[in-house]
């Protein structure tokens, strides 16, 4: 399996409903990354919208800003 296929499989598994009772539970995929893809100049939201199935697009969320690292990291990281 190629690296790209492995990444897609992990994303697919991460967004699959995971309710132990068997019921459907929508999960949200939150991207806490920044930057652009050098060769296409795509932003993270454009990349994820392109590679993920359309059914998942409504579950995408993006954390962005000039510096969100201190606000987003867990307190036990010991950084900051």
N, C-alpha and C positions, 0 to 999 in steps of 0.2 A: 504494500500500500504506500502510495507516495506521501510525502510530508503534507502536501495540500489536502489530500483525502483524509489523512489523520486529523488535521485541524478541523475540517468540516464535520467529521464524525464526532469529535469532542464538542463542537458547538451544537450539533444536533442533539447529542445526549444531554448537554447542559440546559437546553431549552425544552426538553420533553417533560410533560407533566409527571410529577413525582409524588403524588398523593398516595400514601400507603393504603388507603381504603379503596383505591381504584378509581376514584372520582377525578374528573378533569380539573386541574388547577393551573391557571395560566401563570407562567413564570416570566419575569422580566430580565432581559439581558442588559446590564449596565456597563457601558464602556467608559473606563477611566484612563484613557490614553490620550496622547496629543501628537500632533505632527501630521505630516502628509506623506504619501507614497512618492518617493523621488521620481520614478519614471513616468507616472501618470498625473501627479499633482492632486490625487484624490485625497479627500479628508477621510477620517475614520468612519464617519457616518455614511459617506458615499461607498466606501469599500464594503462595509457590512451590509448595506442595502443591496449591493451588487451580488455578493456571494451567498447571502442567506435567502431561503425561500420567501416569497411574498407574504405567506401566512404569518411569518415571524416579524415582519416590519413594524406592526403596531405594538410589539413588545420590546422594541429597542429604546433605550434611554442613554443619554450621553451626559457625562459630567464634564464640564469645561470651565475655563476661566484662566486668568493670567497665572494663578497659582492656587490650586485646590488641594495640593498634597497634604498640607498640615491639617486641613479640615477633614479629609477623607481617611487618613490613616488611623488604624486602631490605636488607642492610648498605650497598649502594652508593647508597641514597637520600640519604645525607648529612643525615638528620634525626635528632635525639635525642642 
